[in-house]
Amino acid sequence: TQLHLDRNNIGDEGARALADALKENKALNYLDLTSYGWPKESDRIGDEGAENKGELDLTSNDIIHPRIERIGDEGACALADALKENKTLTQLHLDRNNIGDEGARALAESLKGNQSLTVLHLKNNNIGAEGVRAMYDALKENETLTKLEWGARSDFCDVEACAFAKVLRGLKSKDATLTRLDFSDESIGDVEARALADTLKENMTLTELNLDRNNIGGEGARALADALKENKTL
């Protein structure tokens, strides 16, 4: 069962109402709160309409247009709280919103106990290195998530915060569960590509890896190619 609310004007208030519904709903398994393109005025639902919806796809909620309400940390925290109780949701899409470190930390904390979510999309938000670290720390305890997407505007390659290093350590863990990982638009260069290649030689779960639109050159490509000779799953 699915709920699609893309190209709307939901914002944090609508997200809170939907989060409350998720605590009681026993059927919904797909929730899309992504934000794509330029929403049409006639397509926007708003908070009042959102309160009466039973499925959830919040794609395109105030991402580009200044008059549209995007989901921020407040809405993300409400959804995270709902994930601690909800037992049926398997996919949550929050791309192109305004979620920062606070929201990412809350979502990460909910993942530690959640046993149903398998796909989480957080591309094109405002998540910094602190949020990235929290999310990958949570993956050490989570046993169900198989696909995690970051994408542009996260401080994924913040060397000082060692967020990238934490990702690699998690992928090497014997308890790793991720099968699909999106590192697109993260300014990954040859140095990071070599480190990732070393990880791939040990990882036994990844079947899909997205490195689109980065800064990987011939050196990084050769390292990844060598890793594929040893990797048994990708």
Buried (B, 14 or more C-beta within 10 A) or exposed (E): EEBBBBBBBBBBBBBBBBBBBBEEBEEBBBBBBBBBEEBEEEEBBBBEBBBEBEBBBBBBBBBEBEEBBBBBBBBBBBBBBBBBEBEBBBBBBBBBBBBBBBBBBBBBBBBEEBEBBBBBBBBBBBBBBBBBBBBBBBBBEBEEBBBBBBBBBBBBBBEEBBBBBBBBBBBBEEEBBBBBBBBBBBEBBBBBBBBBBBBBBBBEBBEEBBBEBBBBEEEBBBBBEBBEEEBEEB
